[in-house]
Amino acid sequence: MTQNTTLRIGSGSGWWGDRVEPAERSARFGKLDYLCFETMAEATVSAAQVRKRRDPAFGGYDTYLDDRMRAVLPHCIANGTRIVSNQGWVHPLGAARRVAELCKELGLPDVKIAAVTTTDLTSSICELDLTLLESGEHVSTLRETLISAEPYEGVGPIVEALRAGAHIVITGRVADPSLFLAPMIHHFGWQADDVARLARGSAIGHLLECGAQVTGGYFGDPGYKDVPEPWNLAFPIAEVEADGSAVISKVAGSGGRIDLQTVKEQMFYEVHDPRRYITPDVIVDFSTAVLEQVAPDRVRISGVSGLPRTDTLKVSLGCTEGHIGEDMFFYAGPGCLEKAKLAKRILKERFAMAALRADELRIDFLGVNAVHGAASPEPACEPNEIAVRVAARTRTREEAAKVGREIDSMAVCGLASTGKRVPHQDRTREIIGVWSALVPRALIRSQVQFV
């Protein structure tokens, strides 16, 4: 149904570990038509698949689903705000069922909840004639290490669910901008061949998808780019018009800032070619965008153009690629740098004695060379303290565990005044590598199931 009224869409999260309070504030005070949650980085699906294999009690969906929904559901239901979220991870139907349980627990009226499930290519992708974008090799080279192969779906099934009356739509792997574009298509009645509007809507979605990054998060640089009340950042709201133009704003009284600088930085975030930002729904051309500061903390975006969507969808392939063993210890006061250098020599000798088989070994001095490595200059003066971080990438967990064992020995078999953490945490972790390929759209199907 075509509507000409302004559509208010709010961002509820920019990634899995994002804060909950800004979403609750937007749900309560933002006068939103839609609140959209983006919680999936490239490795999220693979990590979820690994955990699901090893932990039968794991639900397969966002581990913060309860926290987020408990915070926003009462306000969204009271204010007539619909929710679109990819918190379903590898089990959207399970997530939708859990949201239904939460609605019941909170005493909310009947809510129509939809789960979007999409073709899982994990068992079949190695048989397809596809090449890896990163290496040019056939996907079958990953057969022995493959964990998951999840295609990036677009707006189609979300729009279908909204048209069927869903108040809440829970998806798995859906392209980030598509979560926000789908409500625009449904609200304004945009057609699939309306490339200009789809491109503008996807551009708006791209500005919203990373949450506070467009309101001053991941932006502040004291003395150069100051951000008011950075502890009180809000998530952005887009006030979208029927032609695909929009004003990016935030809840009044919140911290952060929205101006041409913050919007431009987010516009080009993770965009390799500004003229060809490829999504499942359209190719966005940011080079024609017009940005205007129309008021404090209000930036208007218009003029974005684009090209029709491609015939393929991107598939994210997660693979096991060994383990990392990691720990650290500390020195402080006069001579700390020389102690750290000698400790590095000691560890290298002991790793050789322990026959550590590592594909890569790093021993870094935090505050001296941990970021720039060999390109780091010698300190102009003696540091006051140093943390020595040791990490090894290995093929097996047993080899990775050798790092922690040798670090432990530094407490009594090391140098004077070695400061050591008590190792309560697991110091080994599995590495999940992420690869990608392009698959014909005809092979991908999505299904909408109502709870």
Residue, then its C-alpha position, 0 to 999 in steps of 0.5 A: m500500500t502506497q503511503n506518503t507520510t514520513l516513515r520513522i525507522g530507528s536502529g536498535s543495534g549495530w552488532w551483537g555486543d552493542r548496548v541495549e539502553p539506546a535501543e530502549r530509549s528510541a523505542r520509548f521516545g523515538k515515535l518510531d514506526y519500525l525498530c531494526f536490529e542488526t546483530m550479525a558480523e561476518a563471523t557470527v554465523s560460523a561461531a554460532q554453528v560451532r557452538k551449536r555443534r558443541d552445546p546442545a543447549f545453545g538456542g542458535y540465536d542472539t545470546y542477548l535476545d532476551d535482554r534486547m526484547r525485554a527492554v524494547l517490547p513493552h514500548c514497541i507494542a504500546n507505541g505501535t512500533r514494528i520490529v525487524s531483526n536478524q537476531g535469529w542467527v542460525h535458528p530464526l524460528g527458535a528466536a521467534r518462538r522465544v520472542a513469543e514466550l517473552c511477550k507472554e511473560l511480559g503480559l503483552p497482547d497477542v503479537k504476530i511474529a514471523a520467522v524468515t528461514t533461508t536455504d542453508l548451502t552448507s551440505s551442498i556448496c562444495e558440489l557447485d561450480l563456484t570459486l572463492l572471491e578471495s583466492g580464485e580457488h574452487v569452493s571444494t578446497l574448503r570441504e574438510t574445514l567447512i562449518s557453514a555456508e549462509p547466503y545473504e538474503g535481501v528484502g523479499p521475505i521480510v516484505e512478504a512477512l510485513r504484508a502478511g501483518a507481522h508485527i515482528v520479523i526475525t531473520g537469519r543472515v540478511a544483508d544489513p541495509s535490507l533490514f531497513l529497506a524492507p519497511m520502506i518498500h512495504h510502507f511506500g509501495w516501492q516496486a522491485d524495478d524502482v532502482a532509484r528509490l531502492a538505492r536511496g533506501s539502501a543508502i539510508g539502511h547503510l547509514l543506520e546499520c552500524g548504530a551509533q557510528v553515525t551519531g558519534g560512536y567510533f568517531g571521537d578524537p579529542g581536540y580534533k573531533d569532539v563528541p558531546e556526552p560520548w557516554n550517552l550516545a543515541f542510536p540514529i533515526a531516519e525520517v524517510e520520505a516517499d521519494g527515498s530522501a531522509v533526515i538522519s536524527k536522534v532522540a532529543g537530549s541524548g549525547g553524540r552528534i550528527d553532522l556532515q562529518t559523522v554521516k560521511e564517515q559512516m557512508f563510506y564505512e566498509v564500502h570498497d567502491p562508492r559507485r558500486y556498493i552491491t547489496p542483494d536488492v540494488i547496486v548503490d551509487f553514493s557518488t551522487a549523494v547530496l548531504e545537507q545540515v538542516a538543523p543541529d543533529r539533523v542531516r538530510i540525504s538525497g540524490v543517491s542513485g544506483l543500478p539494478r541488482t546482480d544475478t547472484l547473491k553473496v555466500s559467507l563460508g565459515c571454516t575452522e582454521g586452527h586455534i590461538g593460544e594467548d596470554m600476557f604478563f607485566y613489568a613496571g618501573p625502571g628497566c621494564l623494557e629491558k626485562a620485556k626484551l629478555a622475557k621475549r628471548i626466554l619464551k622463544e627458547r622455551f617454546a623451542m624446547a617445548a616443540l611448539r608447532a605454530d604457524e605464527l607466533r607474536i610476542d608484542f609489548l603493549g604501548v611500544n610495538a603491539v600495533h605497528g610491529a617492526a615499524s615502531p620506533e624505539p621509545a624516546c624514554e623508558p616506559n613506566e610499564i609494559a604488558v607483554r602479550v604472547a599469541a600463537r596460531t596453531r593447528t590444534r588446541e593442544e599446541a595452543a595450550k602450550v602458550g599458557r603453560e609457558i606463560d604460567s612458568m614466568a611467575v616463578c621461572g622468569l625475571a624479577s617483578t614479573g606480574k602475572r594474571v591468575p588464569h581463570q579464563d580459557r586462554t585458547r580459542e578456535i579460529i573461524g575463517v570467513w570466505s565468500a563466493l557468489v551463487p545464482r539467485a535461483l538456488i536460494r529460497s526463503q520461507v516465512q513461518f508465523v508463530 
